[in-house]
Amino acid sequence: MNKIYKPALMAGFLMLAGCGGSSESSTDNKPNLPVVQEKPKLTFHVKTRTDCGTTPYPNASVVFHDADGNAMAAYMTDSVGFFSQDVPAGAEHASVLGVEDYGNNRMGTGDTGKVRKIHTALEISEGAQLETIEFFDVTGSCPCQDVTVDFSELAVTHSDYIISKFGSGVIEGYQDSTSACGHNPKLYYSISQPGYDMGKLAVIDVPKASSSVVVTGSDFAHDSVNVPTVHFAEKSRVHVNGLDSVGEKILLNYDYASEYSNLKIYPSLSSINELLNYKSVLTYPEELPVIHSWGVIAHLDNEGKTNEFALPEAQFELAGELTKAVLMQEQGDVYTYNFTGIDARLQHATVVLNFELLGSPYKNLKWFVAGGLNSAIPKLTFGEEFEVFKRSVTRRASLHLSGYDGAPMNVVDYRQYVQKHLGKPSLGDKVFISTSQRLNLN
């Protein structure tokens, strides 16, 4: 982030014309005014992610580190999860510490119970406005209610139409028994004629404490727009979704790229729509699974089209680099990396390490370390905020390279650019390359 300077204000201007009969320019006689330099700030929001969306995460710990990774100052976010403070002199990196709760058994995550989570941002000495940091909580309040949806009027007005629940299947018998969850629960249903690609969508607000709702033909007010995928890379996958008024993803649908795919957006409901096009390969070097993924996230216009883009090239050698990162951290050594030159659209690198904690009230630790493409991860300590009493063992790790087409390469300028354009069509296509692997514990 460029340093910002504000000149001291003047109460008035000194008029020198005619003074002493001098003919020199008045600019030669102006006094030198002191320049006030703003101190660099670190600013971000912290939120709790539940099955019902996000809520503020209050009082998260914030630790500043010096260039060697030593903890040098500790603070807390406020009661609504907001933090904005001058970067202490000598601070080079900062970490945000919180707790995630996966309950007794969270399917698809491999985690149970409470997990310590740390987000570390490298190279913050010149200040930074970070993207929102989230901690997951499956136990968070997410009220659900059983609802019967009555489509019987459509038996008369739309008897030759197919009714489907979005993301589910065809509704039979003009009735659906379902569950609506959230503080402002909504249900999405589509209607279409057999043999036609186009359809309409109904967004049903479910009243609190209501056990039934009636849907009529007039509720289907949002026209669909098809998203063509035939021009995308062969055997690549395509996900399409909209964003609601608070930036949450809605109406997710996915398919393989082909002339037969059937992906839709609804521009009258969601003014911002995204397309994810990617490839993924599972390999087994040394009999351990490694997942390689690479792709692009692009904006869709109201006609379901994107700007032309090309997928980045797969980088299978990143698996070896990830193993090196884990080894350096377990030995307490500095991990130095340089991923420049892979793709001009990449500007950011994130290493994710998972540890088993011994002698700690938290069974596992998830640690995200993010910085530029050419940087170093020192041995970081967290003072009294977090200390591992016994040696921890790495279980899983991943490496993510990402960036936006047209964004600056310098990490300070990159963060500033992203915050300025985030959520706007002016933000370029997001490009990513990632490698995730399970590591041998022996």
C-alpha positions in Angstrom: 0.0 0.0 0.0 1.4 3.4 -1.0 2.2 5.7 1.9 -0.2 8.6 2.1 0.9 12.1 2.9 -1.4 14.9 4.0 0.0 18.5 4.1 -0.6 20.6 7.2 -3.5 23.0 6.7 -2.8 26.7 6.4 -5.0 29.3 8.0 -4.3 31.8 5.3 -1.7 32.7 2.6 1.0 35.3 3.2 0.8 38.0 0.6 4.2 39.4 -0.3 3.5 41.5 -3.4 5.1 44.9 -3.2 6.8 44.1 0.1 10.3 45.8 0.2 9.9 46.5 -3.6 11.0 42.9 -4.4 10.3 41.6 -7.9 11.0 37.9 -7.0 8.3 35.3 -7.3 6.3 34.8 -4.1 6.9 31.1 -4.3 10.5 31.6 -3.4 9.4 33.0 0.0 7.0 30.3 1.0 7.9 28.6 4.3 8.7 24.9 4.3 5.7 23.1 5.8 6.0 19.9 7.8 4.6 16.8 6.1 2.4 14.6 8.3 2.8 11.0 7.5 0.0 8.5 8.3 1.1 5.4 10.2 0.5 2.1 8.4 -2.6 0.3 9.7 -3.7 -3.3 9.7 -7.5 -3.6 9.2 -9.8 -6.6 8.8 -13.1 -8.2 10.0 -13.5 -11.5 11.7 -16.7 -13.6 11.4 -18.2 -16.9 12.5 -19.3 -19.1 9.6 -22.4 -21.2 10.5 -24.8 -23.2 8.3 -27.0 -20.1 8.3 -24.4 -17.6 7.1 -22.0 -15.4 9.1 -22.1 -13.5 12.4 -19.5 -11.4 14.1 -16.6 -13.2 15.8 -15.8 -11.0 18.9 -12.5 -10.8 20.8 -10.3 -12.7 18.4 -6.6 -12.6 19.4 -4.2 -10.6 17.1 -0.5 -11.1 17.4 2.2 -9.1 15.6 5.5 -10.7 14.8 8.9 -9.3 14.1 11.0 -10.3 11.0 12.2 -13.5 12.8 8.7 -14.5 13.7 8.8 -13.7 17.4 5.6 -12.4 19.0 6.1 -8.7 19.9 2.6 -7.4 20.6 -0.9 -8.8 21.2 -4.3 -7.2 20.9 -8.0 -8.3 20.4 -10.7 -7.5 17.9 -13.7 -5.6 19.2 -17.1 -7.0 20.2 -18.2 -7.2 16.5 -15.0 -8.7 15.2 -13.5 -5.5 13.7 -9.8 -4.6 14.0 -8.0 -1.5 12.8 -4.8 -0.4 14.4 -1.4 1.1 13.6 1.2 -1.5 12.8 3.8 -1.5 15.7 7.3 -0.4 14.8 9.3 -3.4 13.8 6.3 -5.7 13.0 6.6 -7.6 9.8 3.8 -10.2 10.1 0.5 -10.6 12.0 -1.7 -13.6 13.1 -5.3 -13.8 14.0 -6.2 -16.7 16.4 -9.6 -18.2 17.0 -11.4 -21.5 17.6 -13.6 -23.6 15.2 -16.2 -26.0 16.5 -17.1 -29.0 14.3 -19.3 -30.7 16.9 -19.4 -34.5 17.3 -19.0 -35.4 13.7 -18.9 -32.9 10.8 -19.2 -34.8 7.6 -16.8 -34.0 4.8 -14.3 -32.1 6.9 -12.5 -34.9 8.8 -12.7 -32.8 11.9 -14.5 -33.2 15.2 -14.7 -31.1 18.3 -12.9 -27.8 18.8 -10.0 -26.9 16.6 -7.5 -24.1 17.0 -7.2 -22.0 13.8 -4.6 -19.3 13.0 -4.5 -17.0 10.0 -1.1 -15.4 9.4 -0.5 -12.6 7.0 3.1 -12.0 5.9 4.6 -8.7 5.0 2.2 -6.2 6.7 4.8 -3.7 7.8 3.5 -1.1 5.3 -0.1 -1.7 6.4 -2.8 -3.9 4.9 -6.5 -4.3 4.7 -7.1 -8.0 4.7 -10.1 -10.0 3.4 -12.6 -11.1 5.9 -11.3 -13.9 8.2 -13.8 -16.7 9.1 -14.0 -19.3 11.8 -16.5 -22.2 11.3 -18.9 -23.2 14.0 -21.3 -26.1 13.3 -22.9 -25.6 16.7 -24.0 -22.1 15.9 -27.7 -21.3 16.1 -29.4 -22.2 12.8 -33.1 -22.7 13.4 -35.0 -25.1 11.0 -38.7 -25.7 10.6 -40.6 -28.4 8.7 -42.7 -27.0 5.9 -45.3 -28.4 3.5 -45.2 -26.6 0.1 -48.6 -26.7 -1.7 -48.4 -26.5 -5.5 -52.0 -27.7 -6.1 -53.1 -24.6 -8.0 -50.5 -25.4 -10.7 -52.3 -28.6 -11.4 -54.9 -26.4 -13.2 -52.8 -23.5 -14.5 -49.5 -25.4 -15.4 -50.4 -29.0 -15.7 -48.0 -29.6 -18.5 -45.0 -28.1 -16.6 -42.3 -29.8 -14.6 -41.8 -28.4 -11.0 -38.4 -28.9 -9.4 -36.8 -27.9 -6.2 -33.5 -26.1 -6.9 -30.6 -28.3 -6.2 -32.8 -31.3 -5.6 -35.2 -33.2 -7.8 -38.7 -33.1 -9.5 -41.7 -32.5 -7.3 -44.3 -35.2 -7.6 -48.0 -34.9 -6.7 -47.9 -31.0 -6.5 -46.6 -31.1 -2.9 -43.2 -31.0 -1.2 -42.4 -31.7 2.4 -39.1 -30.1 3.3 -37.2 -28.2 5.9 -36.3 -24.5 5.8 -33.4 -23.3 7.8 -32.0 -19.9 8.7 -33.1 -16.7 10.3 -34.7 -15.6 7.0 -35.4 -19.0 5.4 -36.1 -19.2 1.7 -37.0 -22.0 -0.7 -36.2 -22.0 -4.4 -38.4 -23.8 -7.0 -38.2 -23.8 -10.8 -40.8 -24.6 -13.4 -40.2 -25.5 -17.1 -41.9 -27.2 -20.0 -40.6 -30.6 -21.2 -38.2 -30.1 -24.2 -37.5 -26.5 -23.4 -34.3 -25.2 -21.9 -35.8 -22.0 -20.5 -37.6 -21.9 -17.1 -38.7 -19.6 -14.3 -37.7 -19.5 -10.7 -39.8 -18.8 -7.6 -38.3 -17.6 -4.3 -40.5 -18.5 -1.4 -40.0 -16.7 1.9 -41.1 -19.0 4.7 -42.8 -17.2 7.6 -41.6 -18.0 11.0 -43.7 -20.6 12.9 -45.5 -21.5 9.6 -45.9 -25.1 8.7 -47.2 -24.6 5.2 -47.0 -22.3 2.2 -49.0 -22.1 -1.0 -47.2 -21.5 -4.3 -49.0 -20.2 -7.4 -47.9 -19.5 -11.0 -47.3 -15.8 -10.3 -44.6 -16.7 -7.8 -42.4 -17.9 -10.7 -41.1 -14.4 -11.5 -37.4 -14.9 -12.4 -36.5 -15.9 -15.9 -33.6 -18.3 -16.4 -30.6 -17.6 -18.7 -28.6 -20.5 -20.0 -24.8 -20.6 -19.5 -23.0 -22.0 -22.5 -20.0 -24.2 -21.7 -19.1 -25.9 -25.0 -16.1 -23.6 -25.5 -14.5 -24.5 -22.2 -11.6 -26.9 -21.8 -12.5 -30.6 -22.5 -13.3 -32.6 -19.4 -13.2 -29.5 -17.2 -15.9 -28.9 -14.6 -18.1 -25.9 -14.4 -19.9 -24.4 -11.3 -22.3 -21.5 -11.6 -23.7 -19.5 -8.7 -25.3 -16.2 -7.8 -24.5 -13.9 -4.9 -27.3 -12.5 -2.7 -27.4 -9.0 -1.1 -24.8 -9.9 1.5 -22.4 -11.7 -0.8 -23.5 -15.3 0.1 -23.6 -17.9 -2.7 -27.0 -19.0 -3.9 -28.4 -21.1 -6.7 -25.3 -23.3 -7.1 -25.5 -25.7 -10.1 -22.6 -27.6 -11.7 -21.9 -29.9 -14.7 -19.1 -30.9 -17.0 -18.3 -28.6 -19.9 -20.1 -29.8 -23.0 -22.8 -28.9 -25.5 -25.2 -30.9 -23.3 -24.7 -29.1 -20.0 -27.6 -27.4 -18.5 -26.4 -24.5 -16.2 -28.5 -21.5 -15.5 -28.4 -18.1 -13.8 -31.3 -15.8 -12.9 -30.1 -12.2 -13.4 -33.3 -10.6 -12.0 -32.7 -12.3 -8.7 -28.9 -12.1 -8.5 -27.2 -9.2 -10.2 -23.7 -10.7 -9.6 -23.1 -14.2 -10.9 -19.9 -16.3 -11.0 -18.6 -19.2 -13.0 -15.9 -21.5 -11.8 -14.2 -23.5 -14.5 -11.5 -26.0 -13.4 -9.7 -29.3 -13.7 -8.7 -31.7 -11.0 -6.5 -34.8 -10.9 -5.9 -37.3 -8.1 -2.5 -38.9 -8.0 -0.8 -41.3 -5.6 3.0 -40.5 -5.3 4.5 -42.7 -2.7 1.0 -44.3 -2.2 -0.4 -41.2 -0.6 -3.2 -39.2 -2.2 -2.4 -35.8 -3.8 -5.1 -33.6 -5.3 -4.1 -31.1 -8.0 -6.6 -28.5 -9.1 -6.3 -25.5 -11.4 -8.9 -23.1 -12.8 -10.5 -19.7 -13.2 -13.4 -17.9 -11.4 -15.0 -15.4 -13.8 -17.9 -13.0 -13.8 -21.0 -13.8 -15.9 -23.0 -11.1 -17.6 -26.8 -11.1 -17.8 -26.6 -13.2 -21.0 -24.6 -16.0 -19.2 -21.3 -15.1 -20.9 -17.8 -14.4 -19.6 -14.8 -12.7 -21.0 -12.5 -15.1 -22.8 -10.0 -16.8 -20.5 -7.6 -19.7 -20.4 -7.0 -22.1 -17.6 -3.6 -22.0 -16.0 -1.2 -24.9 -16.5 -1.2 -27.7 -14.0 1.8 -27.6 -11.6 2.4 -31.1 -10.4 5.8 -30.3 -8.9 4.1 -28.2 -6.2 3.6 -31.4 -4.2 7.4 -31.5 -3.6 7.4 -27.9 -2.6 4.6 -28.5 -0.2 6.5 -31.4 1.4 9.5 -29.0 1.8 7.3 -26.4 3.5 6.0 -29.0 6.1 9.5 -30.2 6.8 10.9 -26.7 7.3 8.2 -25.9 9.8 8.5 -29.1 11.7 12.2 -28.5 12.1 11.7 -24.9 13.1 13.5 -23.6 10.0 12.6 -20.7 7.7 10.8 -21.8 4.6 11.7 -19.6 1.6 9.7 -19.9 -1.6 9.5 -18.3 -5.0 6.5 -19.0 -7.2 6.9 -16.1 -9.6 7.0 -16.9 -13.3 4.3 -19.7 -13.2 1.5 -17.5 -14.5 1.4 -13.7 -14.8 -2.1 -13.7 -13.3 -0.9 -15.1 -10.0 0.1 -12.7 -7.2 -0.7 -14.5 -3.9 0.4 -17.7 -2.1 -1.2 -19.5 0.9 0.2 -22.5 2.7 -2.2 -24.5 4.9 -0.8 -26.8 7.6 -2.8 -29.1 9.8 -1.3 -30.4 13.1 -2.3 -32.8 15.8 -1.7 -31.1 19.1 -0.4 -33.1 22.1 -1.1 -31.9 25.6 -3.4 -29.1 24.4 -7.1 -28.6 25.0 -7.5 -28.5 21.3 -7.0 -31.7 19.4 -6.0 -30.1 16.1 -4.5 -26.9 14.7 -5.3 -25.4 11.3 -2.8 -22.8 10.2 -3.1 -20.6 7.2 -0.1 -18.5 6.1 -0.6 -16.1 3.3 1.8 -13.7 1.5 3.2 -12.8 -1.9 4.6 -15.2 -4.5 8.2 -14.6 -3.4 8.5 -14.6 0.4 9.6 -16.6 3.5 7.7 -18.2 6.4 9.8 -17.8 9.6 9.4 -19.9 12.8 6.4 -18.0 14.2 5.7 -17.8 18.0 2.5 -16.5 19.5 3.5 -15.6 23.1 0.8 -16.3 25.7 -1.9 -16.4 23.1 -1.0 -19.9 21.9 1.7 -22.4 22.9 2.2 -26.0 21.8 3.3 -27.9 24.9 4.4 -31.0 23.0 5.6 -31.8 19.5 2.8 -31.6 17.0 2.5 -33.9 14.0 1.5 -32.8 10.5 -1.4 -34.7 9.0 -2.6 -32.7 6.0 -1.2 -29.8 4.0 -2.1 -27.7 1.0 -0.6 -25.0 -1.1 -2.8 -22.4 -3.0 -1.5 -20.0 -5.6 -4.1 -17.4 -6.7 -4.5 -13.9 -8.1 -6.6 -11.7 -10.3 -6.1 -10.9 -13.9 -4.7 -7.3 -14.0 -3.9 -7.0 -10.3 -0.4 -5.7 -9.2 2.3 -8.2 -8.3 3.5 -6.5 -5.1 1.7 -8.0 -2.2 1.0 -4.6 -0.5 -0.5 -3.2 -3.7 -2.3 -6.4 -4.4 -4.2 -6.4 -1.1 -5.1 -2.8 -1.6 -6.4 -3.6 -5.1 -8.5 -6.5 -4.0 -10.2 -4.5 -1.3 -11.0 -1.7 -3.7 -12.6 -3.9 -6.3 -13.9 -6.9 -4.2 -17.5 -7.7 -5.1 -17.4 -5.5 -8.2 -17.3 -6.5 -11.9 -14.1 -4.4 -12.2 -12.2 -7.1 -10.3 -10.6 -9.4 -12.9 -11.0 -13.1 -13.3 -9.5 -15.0 -10.3 -7.0 -17.6 -11.3 -5.8 -20.4 -9.0 -3.6 -23.5 -8.8 -3.7 -25.7 -5.7 -2.2 -28.9 -4.3 -3.5 -30.8 -1.3 -2.0 -33.9 0.1 -2.1 -36.3 3.1 1.4 -36.8 4.5 3.1 -39.9 5.9 3.2 -39.6 9.6 6.1 -42.1 10.0 
